[in-house]
Amino acid sequence: MLHLKEARATRGLSRPELASRAGVSVSTIARIERGTTLPRPHVARRLAAALGVPADAIAELRAALAGAWLRPPALVAR
């Protein structure tokens, strides 16, 4: 399973490009990639669509859709 940073890099996208495609801020992408936060489900779906992959193919997005964003990031397994 890929992480967001790997999926983004594989597609040759910069953080600003992915943020623009998904309609989120660059700082949101950075926080997700650093593991300090998980996206809310609607943001996870937008990121997956922007990357052209199913949300469950990316670890952080899968965790977000499973409700892990409700728990502090330190409790979410990476």
Secondary structure, 3 states (H helix, E strand, C coil): CECHHHHHHHCCCCHHHHHHHHCCCHHHHHHHHHCCCCCCHHHHHHHHHHHCCCHHHEHHHHHHHCCHHHCCHHHCCC
